[in-house]
Amino acid sequence: MKNLNEDMMKNLSFPDFEVEKIQFSPQEKILEIFVEGAWLDIDGGIKLGRGVLFSKEWQSLSINRFNPITEKWSTVEEFSPEPLRDICEFKFFDSTVSLYGFGKHVGQWIEWRIVNAEMHAEFNL
């Protein structure tokens, strides 16, 4: 098992890997994203096996969906979010993390934005 701190997570990408499931509790401020695998771009790159991205105790979390017909973003109710099918983009901006991918059910572009969270990840090698 490979444990990654937040600094190491900044070097993760998820090419050709899907999200297996998401466990999300907005009341407890816990988000766990289970993925098929990942690529860690450190020391020439390491292919990682199945893993989990952990986020907790965030200051704020928002979920937004892009409608390609209206070309507008709308906020998704956090108590009934559409899970991600994949993570196409994983971006860190200061204390904000944004995960972008396609929704598992509707298929529209989704953004999960998490501010000031405690984060780490665990992966099989």
C-alpha positions in Angstrom: 0.0 0.0 0.0 1.4 3.4 -1.0 0.2 6.4 1.2 0.3 9.8 -0.5 0.2 13.1 1.4 -1.4 16.2 -0.2 1.8 17.4 -1.8 2.3 14.0 -3.5 -1.4 14.0 -4.6 -0.7 17.1 -6.7 1.2 14.7 -9.1 -1.7 12.3 -9.6 -3.6 11.7 -12.9 -6.2 9.1 -13.8 -5.8 8.3 -17.5 -8.0 5.4 -18.6 -9.1 4.7 -15.0 -12.7 5.0 -13.8 -14.2 5.8 -10.5 -15.5 2.6 -8.9 -17.6 4.3 -6.2 -18.0 7.4 -4.1 -18.8 7.4 -0.4 -20.0 10.9 0.6 -21.3 12.2 3.9 -21.8 16.0 3.7 -23.0 16.1 7.3 -19.8 14.4 8.6 -17.7 16.1 6.0 -16.2 12.9 4.6 -15.6 12.1 0.9 -13.9 8.9 -0.2 -13.4 8.3 -4.0 -12.5 4.8 -5.0 -10.6 4.6 -8.3 -9.4 1.7 -10.5 -5.9 3.1 -10.6 -3.8 6.2 -11.1 -0.5 7.5 -12.4 1.9 9.2 -10.0 4.2 11.6 -11.9 7.2 11.4 -9.6 10.6 10.0 -10.3 9.8 9.1 -13.9 6.3 8.0 -13.1 4.7 5.1 -11.2 1.6 3.3 -12.2 -0.6 2.7 -9.1 -3.3 0.1 -8.6 -6.7 0.5 -7.0 -6.9 3.3 -4.5 -8.9 5.7 -2.5 -8.8 9.6 -2.3 -9.8 10.8 1.2 -11.1 14.3 2.0 -12.5 15.4 5.3 -13.2 18.4 7.5 -13.5 20.8 4.5 -14.4 24.4 4.9 -16.7 24.2 1.9 -17.6 21.8 -0.9 -19.6 22.5 -4.0 -20.7 20.4 -6.9 -21.5 21.9 -10.3 -22.8 20.5 -13.5 -22.2 22.0 -17.0 -25.2 21.8 -19.3 -23.9 21.6 -22.9 -27.2 22.8 -24.4 -27.5 26.0 -22.4 -23.7 26.2 -22.0 -24.1 27.2 -18.3 -23.0 25.8 -15.0 -25.5 24.9 -12.3 -25.1 24.0 -8.7 -26.0 20.4 -7.7 -27.7 19.7 -4.4 -24.9 18.2 -2.3 -27.3 15.7 -0.6 -28.1 14.0 -3.9 -25.0 14.5 -6.1 -24.3 12.5 -9.3 -21.2 10.4 -8.8 -18.3 10.8 -11.2 -17.6 8.1 -13.8 -14.0 9.2 -14.1 -11.6 11.9 -13.1 -10.4 13.7 -16.2 -8.8 16.7 -14.4 -7.4 16.9 -10.9 -6.3 20.5 -10.0 -4.9 22.1 -6.9 -5.1 25.9 -6.5 -3.7 27.0 -3.1 -6.1 25.4 -0.6 -8.7 24.4 -3.3 -9.0 21.1 -5.0 -11.1 20.6 -8.1 -12.0 17.2 -9.6 -13.6 17.3 -13.1 -15.1 14.4 -14.9 -18.2 13.0 -16.5 -21.2 12.1 -14.4 -22.0 8.4 -14.1 -25.7 8.7 -14.8 -26.5 11.8 -16.8 -23.0 12.0 -18.4 -22.6 15.8 -18.1 -19.4 17.4 -17.1 -19.2 17.7 -13.3 -16.9 19.6 -11.0 -16.4 18.8 -7.3 -14.7 21.7 -5.6 -13.3 21.2 -2.1 -11.8 24.1 0.0 -9.4 23.7 2.9 -9.8 19.9 3.4 -7.6 17.4 5.1 -6.5 15.1 2.2 -4.5 12.0 1.6 -4.7 8.9 -0.7 -3.9 5.2 -0.4 -3.0 3.0 -3.4 -2.0 -0.5 -4.1 1.2 -0.9 -6.0 
